[in-house]
Amino acid sequence: MEAGHRLHMPSAKPPTRPGLKKVSVFPVACWFLGLMVFVQLLVAGMALATRLEESREVRVVEKQVLKPVIIRVPMPAQEPQSSVVSRPPVPTPLPEPAIPPAPLSVPEVADPWSERMVKEARQARVAGDMGRAIVKLEEALAQSPDDPSVRYELGLVHEQMGVYDIAAAHYEAVFQMGVSGAGALYEMAGAKLRDGFETPDAMLGKLSLGRVRIFNNPKHEGGQRVILTIPVQKSPADEIDVAEIAVSVIFFNRSSKGEIIQLEDQSWVSEQWVTLPFDWTGGEESLRMIYTIPPQDEQTQHLFGSRSYYGQVVSLVYKGEVLDVQAWPRDLAARIPQQPTAPQRDLLLPEFQDSLPPDFDPEFPLLPALPEN
């Protein structure tokens, strides 16, 4: 080509590949950060959901609890007890002083030979040989006329023989010696002189049984139940030592074979004086005894027969002497071991009740009913 003629050529550009487009970096970065935030939120949500699910689970913790093993030791069989003896409660004595007084002692017999006579006389008295006891004591009295033990023993022998005037004279001689001369025998002789001498039948007619009331319930759930109400009556103006009173009850059952059997198990009987305090208001105090015969299993009933309540013998005892007896049915009177020392008054028949006593609470059968407000 000629020099004068220049060709006008366009400026060169970098070659481009077909199919590629220019992409911006900023939107891609934003999208990537958003994706990371979403993944973190998803992981946190899944962790929180897992914790909530675990908190709702019921955990069962197994523990080993030691259980006690109860071994019952068989008790030896006991013979049936014949009677239930109830004694009224005795008032609680006053508390003793902080420093109790020194107890008095019985002075020893000064003369050895007289001491021997007193011991032999005591042995004879206990054996019931009053003649020999008096002979021994008379010999000791001649040797030791002022000895308190000799005098007191002579008083005991004559009292036991029923010669009360001579017994009182010997007790008076001991009492006059005082504490310094007679020691503990001084108080004992004073008590004899103060209280006097009671014959075994001195309380007859002054202390007796009232009419026994019987409530018989053969359809009780725990077995046949019999409730006895036993009044003890006292004449006015007579002093009674409550600690010496005892009421003895012997229960009898009838078997289906016709046998009359005494009380078989004392645990079948519960008793309570229901008129406390024991102050003889109205002239009497009442004892309640509840007798429950438990049901028998078929094997025992087949071997020994069924049993049911038949009756009882109630005895009033004072200072070891039987003062009054009530037996029902009457044929049971021949089964009691002791009889009153004096002729009995007319035999009282029991009163049969068709309902429970008015003060009987089935929830607390041994306690009187509470007073109404």
Beta strands, then each sheet from edge to edge (+ up, - down):
strand 1: 84-86
strand 2: 207-209
strand 3: 213-217
strand 4: 224-234
strand 5: 245-255
strand 6: 260-262
strand 7: 269-273
strand 8: 284-293
strand 9: 307-318
strand 10: 321-328
strand 11: 351-353
sheet 1: 1+ 5- 6+
sheet 2: 1+ 5- 9+ 10-
sheet 3: 2+ 4- 3+ 11+
sheet 4: 2+ 4- 8+ 7-
end
